[in-house]
Amino acid sequence: MDVLVIGAGVVGLAVARALALRGHGVIVAEATSGIGNGVSSRNSEVIHAGMYYPADSLRARHCVQGRRMLYAFCESHGVPHARCGKLIVATNDLEQAKIEGIYDQGLMNGVEGLSFLNGTEAKALEPNLSCTGAVLSRETGIIDSHALMLALQGDLEAAGGAIAFHAPVQRISQDGTAWNVAVGGADPAEFTVDAVVNAAGLGAQGIARATEGYPPERVPPLVLAKGNYFGCLGKPAFSRLIYPAPVDGGLGTHVTLDLAGRMRFGPDVEWIEGEDYTVDPRRAEGFYASIRRYWPGLPDGALVPDYAGVRPKLTGPGEKAADFMIDGPAEHGLPGLVHLFGIESPGLTSCLSIAEDAVGRLTA
């Protein structure tokens, strides 16, 4: 087949690579000037183990399977990463019940390397920590997300695929069993392909609405949840990632480490109406309060605004978190078309597994 993949984020690149490695002709249409300029470049760069999600969900299946695939890919392609582990901590009885539920869910999801620790055992691992109990996840890690995307791009191009930058897709229409695609930008063009995969992230719903014949009622709402990050001055206080019990809309304000050992905190959850990547320094006040519940020693003045990302959610505040939505021909009845909606966390971890799923739906 000749296939157009829309979006050169980590999921779009993984889908395009999987198609090219199977011998299909692949073009990736990217609206911006480079790879990973959207959701993929504004996250915690965490390789998630897979214990947060309902056992029968796409998020659980793709996170666990994708994490195993991702570690193998990193090792075979020299992508910088570290299996540093993380602690999910409780500071009171309510949070203790939450993390016990996460531990049980992890076992149901087939997550390896989970242990339940009391407060003393957790503090023995991380002396700066204050908690009543913790779940230790040995399979959680961190990754250089840009290096991952460069490796995916390298495989794609080595297999004959290509990426067209500054190529915003404006319209998709059926031509028999094929698809006509209109691309804008400085060099507008129209061409025909056998199949289309929409991996446009925050733009996925707009692409779906611009797809002739795709039922508009199938397009889910796009709810924007901004996540702010603050850097931390001084020497890192922890050697592992530290996560509190989850909050509405996210996993709580957690400690993340990059591969250089720099410590940062985030993301929080800020429901917004339009894309906005500014970090309001005043939000640090809430960060100090939440972080000091598990790290009382956080010094005054240590937090500095860093960066922000926007999650492409399908549900809003107070609503149950939505699953990934992978809408293929078996679901909507149109041949050669897959739309990917709501690919937020753990989308980075899941990218290789989501790619196999999307390609399978195209070729089924």
C-alpha positions as a Markdown table, in Angstrom:
| # | Residue | x | y | z |
|---|---|---|---|---|
| 1 | Met | 0.0 | 0.0 | 0.0 |
| 2 | Asp | 0.9 | 3.7 | -0.3 |
| 3 | Val | 0.1 | 5.2 | 3.1 |
| 4 | Leu | 0.0 | 8.7 | 4.5 |
| 5 | Val | 0.7 | 9.1 | 8.2 |
| 6 | Ile | -0.4 | 12.5 | 9.6 |
| 7 | Gly | 1.9 | 13.8 | 12.4 |
| 8 | Ala | 5.6 | 13.3 | 13.0 |
| 9 | Gly | 5.4 | 12.9 | 16.8 |
| 10 | Val | 6.5 | 9.7 | 18.5 |
| 11 | Val | 3.4 | 7.8 | 17.6 |
| 12 | Gly | 3.2 | 8.9 | 14.0 |
| 13 | Leu | 6.9 | 8.0 | 13.5 |
| 14 | Ala | 6.4 | 4.6 | 15.1 |
| 15 | Val | 3.4 | 3.9 | 12.9 |
| 16 | Ala | 5.2 | 5.1 | 9.8 |
| 17 | Arg | 8.3 | 2.9 | 10.7 |
| 18 | Ala | 6.1 | -0.2 | 11.3 |
| 19 | Leu | 4.5 | 0.3 | 7.9 |
| 20 | Ala | 7.8 | 0.9 | 6.0 |
| 21 | Leu | 9.4 | -2.1 | 7.6 |
| 22 | Arg | 6.5 | -4.2 | 6.1 |
| 23 | Gly | 7.3 | -2.9 | 2.7 |
| 24 | His | 4.6 | -0.3 | 2.3 |
| 25 | Gly | 5.2 | 3.1 | 0.7 |
| 26 | Val | 5.0 | 5.7 | 3.5 |
| 27 | Ile | 4.9 | 9.5 | 3.6 |
| 28 | Val | 4.5 | 11.4 | 6.9 |
| 29 | Ala | 2.9 | 14.8 | 6.6 |
| 30 | Glu | 4.0 | 17.1 | 9.4 |
| 31 | Ala | 2.6 | 20.6 | 9.7 |
| 32 | Thr | 5.6 | 22.0 | 11.5 |
| 33 | Ser | 9.3 | 22.3 | 10.6 |
| 34 | Gly | 10.5 | 19.2 | 12.4 |
| 35 | Ile | 9.7 | 15.9 | 14.3 |
| 36 | Gly | 8.2 | 15.8 | 17.7 |
| 37 | Asn | 7.3 | 19.5 | 18.0 |
| 38 | Gly | 3.9 | 18.8 | 19.7 |
| 39 | Val | 2.9 | 16.6 | 22.6 |
| 40 | Ser | 5.9 | 14.3 | 22.1 |
| 41 | Ser | 8.4 | 17.0 | 23.1 |
| 42 | Arg | 6.6 | 18.3 | 26.2 |
| 43 | Asn | 6.3 | 15.4 | 28.7 |
| 44 | Ser | 8.1 | 13.8 | 31.6 |
| 45 | Glu | 10.1 | 11.4 | 29.3 |
| 46 | Val | 9.1 | 8.5 | 31.6 |
| 47 | Ile | 8.9 | 4.9 | 30.5 |
| 48 | His | 5.8 | 3.8 | 32.4 |
| 49 | Ala | 5.4 | 0.3 | 33.8 |
| 50 | Gly | 1.6 | 0.1 | 33.3 |
| 51 | Met | 0.0 | -0.2 | 36.7 |
| 52 | Tyr | -2.5 | 2.7 | 36.6 |
| 53 | Tyr | -4.9 | 1.6 | 33.9 |
| 54 | Pro | -8.0 | -0.7 | 33.9 |
| 55 | Ala | -7.0 | -4.3 | 32.9 |
| 56 | Asp | -9.2 | -4.5 | 29.8 |
| 57 | Ser | -8.1 | -1.0 | 28.5 |
| 58 | Leu | -6.0 | -0.2 | 25.5 |
| 59 | Arg | -3.9 | 2.0 | 27.8 |
| 60 | Ala | -3.0 | -1.0 | 30.0 |
| 61 | Arg | -2.3 | -3.4 | 27.1 |
| 62 | His | -0.2 | -1.0 | 25.1 |
| 63 | Cys | 1.7 | 0.4 | 28.1 |
| 64 | Val | 2.8 | -3.0 | 29.3 |
| 65 | Gln | 3.5 | -4.4 | 25.9 |
| 66 | Gly | 4.9 | -1.1 | 24.6 |
| 67 | Arg | 7.3 | -0.7 | 27.6 |
| 68 | Arg | 8.8 | -4.1 | 26.9 |
| 69 | Met | 9.2 | -3.3 | 23.2 |
| 70 | Leu | 10.6 | 0.2 | 24.0 |
| 71 | Tyr | 13.4 | -1.1 | 26.3 |
| 72 | Ala | 14.4 | -3.6 | 23.6 |
| 73 | Phe | 14.3 | -0.9 | 20.9 |
| 74 | Cys | 16.4 | 1.4 | 23.0 |
| 75 | Glu | 19.0 | -1.3 | 23.6 |
| 76 | Ser | 19.2 | -2.3 | 19.9 |
| 77 | His | 19.3 | 1.3 | 18.6 |
| 78 | Gly | 21.5 | 2.9 | 21.3 |
| 79 | Val | 18.7 | 5.3 | 22.5 |
| 80 | Pro | 19.8 | 6.8 | 25.9 |
| 81 | His | 17.6 | 5.5 | 28.7 |
| 82 | Ala | 17.7 | 4.3 | 32.3 |
| 83 | Arg | 15.6 | 1.8 | 34.2 |
| 84 | Cys | 15.8 | 3.8 | 37.3 |
| 85 | Gly | 12.6 | 2.7 | 39.0 |
| 86 | Lys | 10.1 | 4.7 | 40.9 |
| 87 | Leu | 8.2 | 4.9 | 44.2 |
| 88 | Ile | 4.5 | 5.7 | 44.3 |
| 89 | Val | 4.0 | 7.1 | 47.8 |
| 90 | Ala | 1.2 | 7.6 | 50.4 |
| 91 | Thr | 1.3 | 10.1 | 53.2 |
| 92 | Asn | -2.1 | 9.3 | 54.8 |
| 93 | Asp | -4.6 | 6.5 | 55.1 |
| 94 | Leu | -6.7 | 7.6 | 52.0 |
| 95 | Glu | -3.6 | 7.7 | 49.8 |
| 96 | Gln | -2.5 | 4.4 | 51.3 |
| 97 | Ala | -5.7 | 2.8 | 50.0 |
| 98 | Lys | -5.1 | 4.4 | 46.6 |
| 99 | Ile | -1.6 | 3.0 | 46.2 |
| 100 | Glu | -2.7 | -0.4 | 47.4 |
| 101 | Gly | -5.3 | -0.3 | 44.6 |
| 102 | Ile | -2.6 | 0.7 | 42.1 |
| 103 | Tyr | -0.4 | -2.2 | 43.3 |
| 104 | Asp | -3.3 | -4.6 | 42.8 |
| 105 | Gln | -4.1 | -3.2 | 39.4 |
| 106 | Gly | -0.5 | -3.6 | 38.4 |
| 107 | Leu | -0.5 | -7.3 | 39.2 |
| 108 | Met | -3.7 | -7.7 | 37.2 |
| 109 | Asn | -2.1 | -5.9 | 34.3 |
| 110 | Gly | 0.9 | -8.2 | 34.4 |
| 111 | Val | 3.4 | -5.6 | 35.5 |
| 112 | Glu | 6.7 | -7.1 | 36.6 |
| 113 | Gly | 8.9 | -5.9 | 39.4 |
| 114 | Leu | 6.3 | -4.5 | 41.8 |
| 115 | Ser | 6.8 | -4.5 | 45.6 |
| 116 | Phe | 4.8 | -3.0 | 48.4 |
| 117 | Leu | 6.9 | -1.2 | 51.0 |
| 118 | Asn | 6.2 | 0.3 | 54.4 |
| 119 | Gly | 7.4 | 3.8 | 55.2 |
| 120 | Thr | 10.6 | 2.6 | 56.9 |
| 121 | Glu | 11.5 | 0.4 | 53.9 |
| 122 | Ala | 10.8 | 3.3 | 51.4 |
| 123 | Lys | 12.9 | 5.7 | 53.5 |
| 124 | Ala | 15.8 | 3.2 | 53.5 |
| 125 | Leu | 15.8 | 3.5 | 49.7 |
| 126 | Glu | 15.3 | 7.3 | 49.6 |
| 127 | Pro | 16.3 | 8.9 | 52.8 |
| 128 | Asn | 14.8 | 12.3 | 52.0 |
| 129 | Leu | 11.4 | 10.8 | 51.5 |
| 130 | Ser | 8.5 | 11.1 | 54.0 |
| 131 | Cys | 5.7 | 8.6 | 53.6 |
| 132 | Thr | 3.5 | 5.9 | 55.3 |
| 133 | Gly | 4.0 | 3.4 | 52.5 |
| 134 | Ala | 5.0 | 3.1 | 48.9 |
| 135 | Val | 4.8 | 0.9 | 45.8 |
| 136 | Leu | 8.2 | 0.2 | 44.2 |
| 137 | Ser | 8.1 | -0.2 | 40.5 |
| 138 | Arg | 11.5 | -1.5 | 39.2 |
| 139 | Glu | 10.5 | -1.4 | 35.5 |
| 140 | Thr | 9.8 | 2.3 | 35.4 |
| 141 | Gly | 12.5 | 4.3 | 33.6 |
| 142 | Ile | 13.4 | 7.5 | 31.8 |
| 143 | Ile | 14.3 | 8.1 | 28.1 |
| 144 | Asp | 15.7 | 10.7 | 25.8 |
| 145 | Ser | 12.5 | 11.2 | 23.8 |
| 146 | His | 14.1 | 13.1 | 21.0 |
| 147 | Ala | 16.8 | 10.5 | 20.5 |
| 148 | Leu | 14.0 | 7.9 | 20.3 |
| 149 | Met | 12.2 | 9.9 | 17.6 |
| 150 | Leu | 15.4 | 10.3 | 15.6 |
| 151 | Ala | 15.9 | 6.5 | 15.8 |
| 152 | Leu | 12.4 | 5.9 | 14.6 |
| 153 | Gln | 12.9 | 8.4 | 11.8 |
| 154 | Gly | 16.2 | 6.7 | 10.8 |
| 155 | Asp | 14.5 | 3.3 | 10.5 |
| 156 | Leu | 11.6 | 4.8 | 8.6 |
| 157 | Glu | 13.9 | 6.5 | 6.0 |
| 158 | Ala | 16.2 | 3.5 | 5.8 |
| 159 | Ala | 13.1 | 1.4 | 4.8 |
| 160 | Gly | 12.2 | 3.9 | 2.0 |
| 161 | Gly | 9.8 | 6.2 | 3.9 |
| 162 | Ala | 9.9 | 10.0 | 3.9 |
| 163 | Ile | 8.7 | 12.9 | 6.0 |
| 164 | Ala | 7.2 | 16.1 | 4.4 |
| 165 | Phe | 7.6 | 19.1 | 6.7 |
| 166 | His | 5.5 | 22.3 | 6.5 |
| 167 | Ala | 2.8 | 20.1 | 5.1 |
| 168 | Pro | -0.5 | 20.7 | 6.9 |
| 169 | Val | -3.3 | 18.3 | 5.8 |
| 170 | Gln | -6.4 | 20.3 | 4.9 |
| 171 | Arg | -8.8 | 17.7 | 3.5 |
| 172 | Ile | -9.2 | 14.0 | 3.0 |
| 173 | Ser | -11.8 | 12.6 | 0.6 |
| 174 | Gln | -12.6 | 9.1 | -0.7 |
| 175 | Asp | -11.9 | 8.1 | -4.2 |
| 176 | Gly | -13.3 | 4.6 | -4.5 |
| 177 | Thr | -11.3 | 2.5 | -2.1 |
| 178 | Ala | -8.4 | 5.1 | -2.1 |
| 179 | Trp | -8.1 | 8.5 | -0.4 |
| 180 | Asn | -7.4 | 11.9 | -2.0 |
| 181 | Val | -5.4 | 14.2 | 0.3 |
| 182 | Ala | -5.0 | 18.0 | 0.0 |
| 183 | Val | -2.0 | 19.4 | 1.7 |
| 184 | Gly | -1.5 | 23.2 | 2.2 |
| 185 | Gly | 1.6 | 25.2 | 3.1 |
| 186 | Ala | 4.0 | 27.0 | 0.8 |
| 187 | Asp | 3.7 | 24.2 | -1.8 |
| 188 | Pro | 0.1 | 23.0 | -1.8 |
| 189 | Ala | -0.4 | 19.6 | -3.3 |
| 190 | Glu | -3.0 | 16.9 | -3.8 |
| 191 | Phe | -2.3 | 13.2 | -4.1 |
| 192 | Thr | -3.9 | 9.8 | -3.7 |
| 193 | Val | -3.0 | 7.1 | -1.3 |
| 194 | Asp | -4.4 | 3.7 | -0.4 |
| 195 | Ala | -4.6 | 4.4 | 3.3 |
| 196 | Val | -4.4 | 7.2 | 5.9 |
| 197 | Val | -3.4 | 7.1 | 9.6 |
| 198 | Asn | -4.2 | 10.2 | 11.6 |
| 199 | Ala | -1.7 | 10.5 | 14.4 |
| 200 | Ala | -1.9 | 14.3 | 14.7 |
| 201 | Gly | -2.1 | 14.5 | 18.5 |
| 202 | Leu | -3.8 | 17.8 | 19.4 |
| 203 | Gly | -4.9 | 18.2 | 15.8 |
| 204 | Ala | -6.4 | 14.7 | 15.4 |
| 205 | Gln | -10.0 | 15.8 | 15.9 |
| 206 | Gly | -9.6 | 18.6 | 13.3 |
| 207 | Ile | -8.2 | 16.1 | 10.8 |
| 208 | Ala | -11.1 | 13.7 | 11.5 |
| 209 | Arg | -13.6 | 16.5 | 10.8 |
| 210 | Ala | -11.8 | 17.3 | 7.6 |
| 211 | Thr | -12.2 | 13.6 | 6.5 |
| 212 | Glu | -15.1 | 13.3 | 4.0 |
| 213 | Gly | -17.4 | 10.5 | 4.8 |
| 214 | Tyr | -16.2 | 10.0 | 8.4 |
| 215 | Pro | -19.2 | 10.3 | 10.7 |
| 216 | Pro | -19.0 | 13.6 | 12.6 |
| 217 | Glu | -20.6 | 12.0 | 15.6 |
| 218 | Arg | -17.6 | 9.7 | 15.9 |
| 219 | Val | -15.2 | 12.6 | 16.5 |
| 220 | Pro | -14.7 | 12.7 | 20.3 |
| 221 | Pro | -14.4 | 16.0 | 22.2 |
| 222 | Leu | -10.9 | 17.5 | 22.7 |
| 223 | Val | -10.3 | 18.6 | 26.2 |
| 224 | Leu | -7.0 | 20.4 | 26.9 |
| 225 | Ala | -5.2 | 19.7 | 30.2 |
| 226 | Lys | -2.1 | 21.7 | 30.6 |
| 227 | Gly | 0.8 | 20.3 | 32.7 |
| 228 | Asn | 3.3 | 22.7 | 34.1 |
| 229 | Tyr | 6.8 | 21.7 | 35.2 |
| 230 | Phe | 9.2 | 23.4 | 37.6 |
| 231 | Gly | 12.9 | 22.8 | 37.7 |
| 232 | Cys | 14.7 | 22.4 | 41.0 |
| 233 | Leu | 17.8 | 24.2 | 42.0 |
| 234 | Gly | 20.5 | 22.2 | 43.8 |
| 235 | Lys | 21.6 | 18.6 | 44.0 |
| 236 | Pro | 18.9 | 16.0 | 43.3 |
| 237 | Ala | 17.4 | 14.7 | 46.5 |
| 238 | Phe | 16.3 | 11.3 | 45.0 |
| 239 | Ser | 17.8 | 8.6 | 42.8 |
| 240 | Arg | 14.4 | 7.3 | 41.7 |
| 241 | Leu | 11.2 | 8.9 | 40.4 |
| 242 | Ile | 8.8 | 9.8 | 43.2 |
| 243 | Tyr | 5.1 | 9.8 | 42.4 |
| 244 | Pro | 2.3 | 10.8 | 44.9 |
| 245 | Ala | -1.1 | 9.1 | 44.8 |
| 246 | Pro | -2.9 | 10.1 | 41.6 |
| 247 | Val | -5.1 | 13.2 | 41.4 |
| 248 | Asp | -8.1 | 14.1 | 39.1 |
| 249 | Gly | -6.8 | 14.4 | 35.5 |
| 250 | Gly | -3.2 | 13.2 | 36.2 |
| 251 | Leu | -0.7 | 11.3 | 38.2 |
| 252 | Gly | 0.1 | 14.0 | 40.7 |
| 253 | Thr | 3.0 | 16.4 | 41.0 |
| 254 | His | 5.9 | 14.0 | 40.9 |
| 255 | Val | 9.7 | 14.1 | 40.9 |
| 256 | Thr | 11.2 | 13.2 | 37.5 |
| 257 | Leu | 14.9 | 13.0 | 36.7 |
| 258 | Asp | 16.5 | 13.4 | 33.3 |
| 259 | Leu | 19.4 | 11.4 | 32.0 |
| 260 | Ala | 21.8 | 14.1 | 33.2 |
| 261 | Gly | 20.5 | 13.7 | 36.8 |
| 262 | Arg | 18.6 | 17.0 | 36.8 |
| 263 | Met | 15.5 | 16.9 | 39.1 |
| 264 | Arg | 12.2 | 18.6 | 38.1 |
| 265 | Phe | 8.7 | 18.5 | 39.3 |
| 266 | Gly | 5.4 | 18.2 | 37.5 |
| 267 | Pro | 3.1 | 18.1 | 35.8 |
| 268 | Asp | 0.2 | 19.5 | 37.6 |
| 269 | Val | -3.3 | 19.7 | 35.9 |
| 270 | Glu | -4.6 | 23.0 | 34.6 |
| 271 | Trp | -7.7 | 22.8 | 32.5 |
| 272 | Ile | -7.5 | 25.3 | 29.6 |
| 273 | Glu | -9.5 | 26.4 | 26.6 |
| 274 | Gly | -6.7 | 26.8 | 24.0 |
| 275 | Glu | -3.1 | 25.8 | 23.6 |
| 276 | Asp | -0.8 | 27.7 | 26.0 |
| 277 | Tyr | 2.7 | 26.8 | 27.0 |
| 278 | Thr | 3.6 | 29.6 | 29.4 |
| 279 | Val | 4.4 | 28.6 | 33.0 |
| 280 | Asp | 2.9 | 31.0 | 35.5 |
| 281 | Pro | 5.5 | 31.3 | 38.3 |
| 282 | Arg | 2.7 | 31.8 | 40.8 |
| 283 | Arg | 1.8 | 28.1 | 40.4 |
| 284 | Ala | 4.9 | 27.3 | 42.4 |
| 285 | Glu | 3.0 | 27.9 | 45.6 |
| 286 | Gly | 0.8 | 24.9 | 44.9 |
| 287 | Phe | 3.9 | 22.9 | 43.9 |
| 288 | Tyr | 5.6 | 23.6 | 47.2 |
| 289 | Ala | 2.5 | 22.5 | 49.2 |
| 290 | Ser | 2.1 | 19.2 | 47.3 |
| 291 | Ile | 5.8 | 18.3 | 47.1 |
| 292 | Arg | 6.4 | 18.9 | 50.8 |
| 293 | Arg | 3.9 | 16.3 | 51.7 |
| 294 | Tyr | 6.5 | 13.7 | 50.7 |
| 295 | Trp | 9.6 | 15.8 | 50.7 |
| 296 | Pro | 9.4 | 18.2 | 53.7 |
| 297 | Gly | 13.0 | 19.3 | 53.1 |
| 298 | Leu | 12.3 | 21.1 | 49.9 |
| 299 | Pro | 14.0 | 24.5 | 50.4 |
| 300 | Asp | 12.2 | 27.8 | 49.9 |
| 301 | Gly | 13.1 | 29.4 | 46.5 |
| 302 | Ala | 14.3 | 26.1 | 45.0 |
| 303 | Leu | 11.6 | 25.9 | 42.3 |
| 304 | Val | 12.0 | 27.7 | 38.9 |
| 305 | Pro | 9.5 | 27.7 | 36.0 |
| 306 | Asp | 10.6 | 25.2 | 33.4 |
| 307 | Tyr | 8.2 | 24.2 | 30.6 |
| 308 | Ala | 4.6 | 23.1 | 30.0 |
| 309 | Gly | 2.8 | 20.5 | 27.9 |
| 310 | Val | -0.8 | 20.0 | 26.9 |
| 311 | Arg | -2.6 | 16.6 | 27.1 |
| 312 | Pro | -5.1 | 15.8 | 24.4 |
| 313 | Lys | -7.8 | 14.4 | 26.7 |
| 314 | Leu | -11.2 | 13.1 | 25.7 |
| 315 | Thr | -12.8 | 13.8 | 29.1 |
| 316 | Gly | -12.8 | 16.8 | 31.4 |
| 317 | Pro | -12.6 | 17.6 | 35.1 |
| 318 | Gly | -14.5 | 15.2 | 37.3 |
| 319 | Glu | -15.1 | 12.7 | 34.5 |
| 320 | Lys | -13.6 | 9.2 | 34.3 |
| 321 | Ala | -10.4 | 9.2 | 32.4 |
| 322 | Ala | -10.9 | 8.0 | 28.8 |
| 323 | Asp | -9.1 | 5.2 | 27.1 |
| 324 | Phe | -7.0 | 5.6 | 24.0 |
| 325 | Met | -9.4 | 5.7 | 21.0 |
| 326 | Ile | -8.1 | 3.8 | 17.9 |
| 327 | Asp | -10.8 | 4.1 | 15.3 |
| 328 | Gly | -10.2 | 1.8 | 12.3 |
| 329 | Pro | -12.2 | 0.3 | 9.5 |
| 330 | Ala | -13.8 | -2.4 | 11.7 |
| 331 | Glu | -15.2 | 0.4 | 13.9 |
| 332 | His | -16.3 | 3.0 | 11.3 |
| 333 | Gly | -16.6 | 1.0 | 8.1 |
| 334 | Leu | -14.3 | 3.1 | 5.9 |
| 335 | Pro | -11.5 | 1.1 | 4.3 |
| 336 | Gly | -7.9 | 2.2 | 4.7 |
| 337 | Leu | -8.5 | 4.8 | 7.5 |
| 338 | Val | -7.3 | 4.9 | 11.1 |
| 339 | His | -7.8 | 7.8 | 13.5 |
| 340 | Leu | -5.9 | 8.0 | 16.8 |
| 341 | Phe | -7.6 | 10.1 | 19.4 |
| 342 | Gly | -6.7 | 10.9 | 23.0 |
| 343 | Ile | -3.1 | 9.6 | 22.8 |
| 344 | Glu | -1.8 | 11.1 | 26.0 |
| 345 | Ser | 0.2 | 9.4 | 28.8 |
| 346 | Pro | 1.3 | 6.6 | 28.5 |
| 347 | Gly | 1.5 | 7.4 | 24.7 |
| 348 | Leu | 5.3 | 7.7 | 24.6 |
| 349 | Thr | 5.8 | 4.4 | 26.4 |
| 350 | Ser | 3.1 | 2.7 | 24.2 |
| 351 | Cys | 4.2 | 4.1 | 20.8 |
| 352 | Leu | 5.6 | 0.9 | 19.3 |
| 353 | Ser | 2.6 | -1.2 | 20.5 |
| 354 | Ile | 0.1 | 1.4 | 19.3 |
| 355 | Ala | 1.9 | 1.3 | 15.9 |
| 356 | Glu | 1.4 | -2.5 | 15.7 |
| 357 | Asp | -2.3 | -2.1 | 16.6 |
| 358 | Ala | -2.9 | 0.7 | 14.0 |
| 359 | Val | -1.1 | -1.2 | 11.2 |
| 360 | Gly | -3.0 | -4.3 | 12.1 |
| 361 | Arg | -6.3 | -2.5 | 11.8 |
| 362 | Leu | -5.3 | -1.2 | 8.4 |
| 363 | Thr | -4.2 | -4.5 | 7.0 |
| 364 | Ala | -6.9 | -6.8 | 8.7 |
